[in-house]
């Protein structure tokens, strides 16, 4: 069967348009389901130095004086080469914070990190978000904030640092001493003077030591979602800060990463603005 040149050109155009539409649909589905657009991510790390960040080292002993702001004689925070790439190293030797100079609101953060071989206490750290106020408000070191717990065995827990506040659906343990996030649990208040300061994750999705963990944090308005290696294990609601005994909305703040006992390496720390939390993560 012969086909005219004009018909052949029309056929090529039709197939091209169909393929273009299919590719566009695939891209939209990918971004919608994962919430992550590599093109839209901006790195918070420059791979050279700590420009854009402040460091703060707390007291070396309880009741002591803090080492202070941007004074880091032990090089707790540094940029090093690992596996052929420049990464942020956090030694974990002392309780300390590295915090962005800027505040962020309505965003998705992706952090890729793994533990090192050194631990002065335990493999412990945290990604602190909506950070505000002065250093030292939380455990004499960190700004008031919400903590996405990174501690091994507890990755995904939600901790109200300083004067932060959350409402989280949770179930009480049999001994009544702890609470665990559950989508069908009773809405419970967390923070200073509330039911409890910590809500445990619903499940453990941490990778074995030595492997990279991918952490995704979605914050929109007063809601945040913790995702560990692609799986949700915490949803927080009604983010707030406690002022004069009352809860005020808390929707933005600086980003902190803790030095708290364990050596860790951060190879990716990207952020992108969002207008919605992917629907699949809230179900």
C-alpha positions as CSV (number, residue, x, y, z in Angstrom):
1,X,0.0,0.0,0.0
2,X,1.5,3.3,-1.1
3,X,1.0,6.5,0.9
4,X,1.3,10.0,-0.4
5,X,4.0,12.3,0.9
6,X,1.4,14.7,2.4
7,X,-0.3,11.8,4.2
8,X,3.1,10.6,5.5
9,X,3.9,14.0,6.9
10,X,0.4,14.2,8.6
11,X,1.0,10.7,10.2
12,X,4.4,11.8,11.5
13,X,2.9,14.9,13.1
14,X,0.0,12.9,14.6
15,X,2.4,10.4,16.2
16,X,4.7,13.2,17.4
17,X,1.8,15.0,19.1
18,X,0.6,11.7,20.7
19,X,4.1,10.9,22.0
20,X,4.5,14.5,23.3
21,X,1.2,14.2,25.2
22,X,2.2,10.9,26.6
23,X,5.5,12.2,27.9
24,X,3.8,15.2,29.5
25,X,1.3,12.9,31.2
26,X,4.1,10.8,32.6
27,X,5.9,13.8,33.9
28,X,2.8,15.2,35.6
29,X,2.0,11.8,37.2
30,X,5.6,11.5,38.4
31,X,5.7,14.9,40.1
32,X,2.2,14.5,41.5
33,X,2.8,11.1,43.1
34,X,6.2,11.7,44.4
35,X,6.0,15.5,45.1
36,X,9.6,15.7,44.0
37,X,10.7,17.6,40.9
38,X,14.5,17.4,40.5
39,X,14.4,20.5,38.3
40,X,12.6,22.5,40.9
41,X,14.9,21.6,43.8
42,X,17.4,24.2,45.0
43,X,20.3,22.9,47.1
44,X,20.9,24.5,50.5
45,X,24.5,23.2,50.4
46,X,27.0,24.8,48.0
47,X,29.6,21.9,48.2
48,X,32.4,24.3,49.2
49,X,31.8,25.9,52.5
50,X,29.1,26.8,55.1
51,X,28.0,30.1,53.5
52,X,24.3,30.7,54.2
53,X,24.4,28.9,57.5
54,X,25.2,29.7,61.2
55,X,26.6,27.3,63.7
56,X,25.9,27.2,67.4
57,X,27.6,25.0,70.0
58,X,26.0,24.5,73.3
59,X,27.4,24.0,76.8
60,X,29.9,21.1,77.2
61,X,28.4,20.2,80.5
62,X,25.0,20.8,82.1
63,X,24.8,24.3,83.5
64,X,27.9,25.4,81.7
65,X,28.4,28.2,79.2
66,X,27.8,27.6,75.5
67,X,30.7,27.7,73.1
68,X,28.5,30.1,71.1
69,X,27.6,31.4,67.7
70,X,29.9,30.6,64.7
71,X,32.7,29.4,66.9
72,X,33.6,25.9,66.0
73,X,37.2,24.9,67.1
74,X,36.4,21.2,66.8
75,X,35.2,21.5,63.2
76,X,31.9,19.8,64.2
77,X,30.5,21.1,60.9
78,X,32.6,20.9,57.7
79,X,32.5,20.1,54.0
80,X,34.5,17.0,53.1
81,X,34.9,14.7,50.1
82,X,33.2,11.3,50.4
83,X,32.7,8.8,47.6
84,X,33.9,11.3,45.1
85,X,31.5,14.0,46.1
86,X,31.5,17.0,48.5
87,X,29.2,16.4,51.4
88,X,28.4,18.1,54.7
89,X,30.0,16.2,57.6
90,X,28.6,16.6,61.2
91,X,30.9,15.0,63.7
92,X,28.4,14.6,66.6
93,X,31.1,15.3,69.1
94,X,29.1,18.0,70.9
95,X,25.5,19.0,71.0
96,X,25.3,21.7,68.4
97,X,23.2,23.3,65.6
98,X,23.8,24.3,62.0
99,X,21.0,26.6,60.9
100,X,20.0,28.4,57.7
101,X,20.2,32.2,57.7
102,X,16.9,32.3,55.9
103,X,13.4,31.2,56.8
104,X,11.2,29.0,54.7
105,X,7.5,28.4,54.3
106,X,5.4,25.9,52.3
107,X,8.1,23.7,51.0
108,X,9.4,20.2,50.3
109,X,12.8,19.3,51.6
110,X,14.7,16.2,50.5
111,X,17.7,15.2,52.6
112,X,20.0,12.2,51.8
113,X,22.3,11.2,54.5
114,X,24.1,8.2,56.1
115,X,25.8,7.5,59.4
116,X,29.6,7.5,59.8
117,X,31.6,5.2,62.0
118,X,32.1,7.5,64.9
119,X,29.6,7.9,67.8
120,X,30.3,9.7,71.0
121,X,26.9,8.6,72.4
122,X,24.5,7.1,69.9
123,X,23.7,7.6,66.2
124,X,21.5,10.6,66.9
125,X,20.6,13.7,64.9
126,X,17.5,15.6,63.8
127,X,16.2,17.8,61.0
128,X,14.6,20.7,62.8
129,X,12.1,22.9,60.9
130,X,10.0,26.0,61.5
131,X,12.9,27.1,63.8
132,X,12.5,30.5,65.4
133,X,13.8,32.6,68.3
134,X,17.1,32.3,70.0
135,X,19.5,29.4,70.1
136,X,19.4,27.6,73.5
137,X,15.6,27.6,73.8
138,X,15.5,23.8,73.2
139,X,17.7,21.7,75.5
140,X,20.1,24.6,76.0
141,X,21.2,24.3,72.3
142,X,18.6,24.5,69.6
143,X,16.0,27.1,68.6
144,X,12.4,26.2,69.3
145,X,11.3,24.1,66.4
146,X,9.7,20.9,65.2
147,X,12.1,17.9,65.0
148,X,12.0,15.2,62.3
149,X,13.9,12.7,64.4
150,X,16.8,11.0,62.6
151,X,18.1,9.0,65.5
152,X,18.6,5.4,64.5
153,X,15.6,3.3,65.6
154,X,13.5,6.4,65.9
155,X,13.7,7.8,62.4
156,X,10.5,9.8,61.7
157,X,9.5,10.5,65.3
158,X,8.1,14.0,65.9
159,X,9.5,16.0,68.8
160,X,8.4,19.5,69.9
161,X,11.7,21.3,70.6
162,X,11.5,24.3,73.0
163,X,8.1,26.0,72.7
164,X,6.7,24.4,69.6
165,X,3.4,22.7,69.5
166,X,1.7,20.0,67.4
167,X,-1.6,18.0,67.3
168,X,-1.0,14.5,66.1
169,X,-3.4,11.5,65.9
170,X,-1.8,9.0,68.2
171,X,-2.4,5.9,70.4
172,X,-1.2,5.6,73.9
173,X,1.1,2.7,74.9
174,X,-0.2,0.1,77.3
175,X,1.8,1.5,80.2
176,X,0.5,5.0,79.4
177,X,4.0,6.5,79.1
178,X,4.4,7.1,75.4
179,X,2.4,7.8,72.2
180,X,2.6,6.5,68.7
181,X,1.3,8.2,65.5
182,X,-1.6,6.4,64.0
183,X,-3.9,7.8,61.2
184,X,-6.9,6.5,63.1
185,X,-5.7,7.6,66.6
186,X,-7.1,10.3,68.8
187,X,-5.9,13.8,68.1
188,X,-3.4,14.5,70.9
189,X,-1.5,17.7,71.8
190,X,2.3,17.6,71.9
191,X,4.7,20.2,73.4
192,X,5.7,21.8,76.7
193,X,3.0,21.4,79.2
194,X,0.9,19.2,76.8
195,X,0.1,15.5,76.8
196,X,3.7,14.6,75.8
197,X,6.7,16.1,74.0
198,X,7.2,13.2,71.6
199,X,5.1,11.2,69.2
200,X,6.7,8.0,68.0
201,X,6.7,7.0,64.3
202,X,4.1,4.5,63.0
203,X,6.7,2.2,61.5
204,X,10.5,1.8,61.0
205,X,11.7,2.4,57.4
206,X,15.3,3.2,58.2
207,X,18.0,1.6,56.0
208,X,20.8,-0.4,57.6
209,X,23.8,1.5,58.9
210,X,26.2,2.3,56.0
211,X,23.4,2.9,53.5
212,X,22.0,6.2,52.5
213,X,18.6,7.2,53.9
214,X,16.3,9.5,51.9
215,X,14.3,11.8,54.0
216,X,11.4,13.9,52.6
217,X,9.7,16.6,54.6
218,X,6.5,18.3,53.3
219,X,5.3,21.5,55.1
220,X,2.2,23.4,54.0
221,X,0.5,25.8,56.3
222,X,0.2,24.2,59.7
223,X,0.6,20.6,58.4
224,X,3.8,18.6,57.9
225,X,4.5,15.1,56.7
226,X,7.5,12.9,57.5
227,X,8.6,10.4,54.8
228,X,11.4,7.9,55.3
229,X,12.8,6.1,52.3
230,X,9.6,6.8,50.4
231,X,7.1,5.8,53.1
232,X,5.1,8.1,55.4
233,X,5.4,7.4,59.1
234,X,4.2,10.7,60.6
235,X,1.7,13.4,59.9
236,X,1.5,16.5,62.2
237,X,-1.3,19.0,62.3
238,X,-2.0,22.5,63.7
239,X,1.7,23.5,64.0
240,X,2.1,26.2,66.6
241,X,4.3,28.0,69.1
242,X,3.3,28.5,72.8
243,X,3.4,32.1,73.8
244,X,2.1,33.3,77.2
245,X,0.3,30.0,77.6
246,X,-1.5,30.2,74.3
247,X,-0.9,28.5,71.0
248,X,-0.1,30.7,68.1
249,X,0.2,29.5,64.5
250,X,3.7,28.5,63.3
251,X,4.0,28.1,59.5
252,X,7.6,29.1,58.7
253,X,11.1,29.2,60.1
254,X,14.7,28.3,59.7
255,X,16.1,24.8,59.1
256,X,18.5,23.3,61.6
257,X,20.4,20.0,61.6
258,X,21.6,18.6,64.9
259,X,25.0,17.4,66.0
260,X,24.0,15.1,68.8
261,X,26.2,12.1,69.3
262,X,26.6,10.5,66.0
263,X,28.7,11.2,62.9
264,X,26.7,11.7,59.8
265,X,27.2,12.8,56.2
266,X,24.7,14.8,54.2
267,X,25.1,14.6,50.4
268,X,21.8,16.1,49.4
269,X,19.7,18.9,51.0
270,X,17.3,20.3,48.5
271,X,14.3,22.5,48.9
272,X,11.4,23.5,46.6
273,X,8.3,25.5,47.1
274,X,4.9,23.7,47.1
275,X,1.3,24.7,46.8
276,X,-0.1,21.3,48.0
277,X,1.0,18.2,49.7
278,X,0.7,15.2,47.4
279,X,-2.7,13.6,48.1
280,X,-1.3,10.1,48.3
281,X,0.9,11.1,51.3
282,X,-2.1,12.2,53.4
283,X,-4.1,9.0,52.9
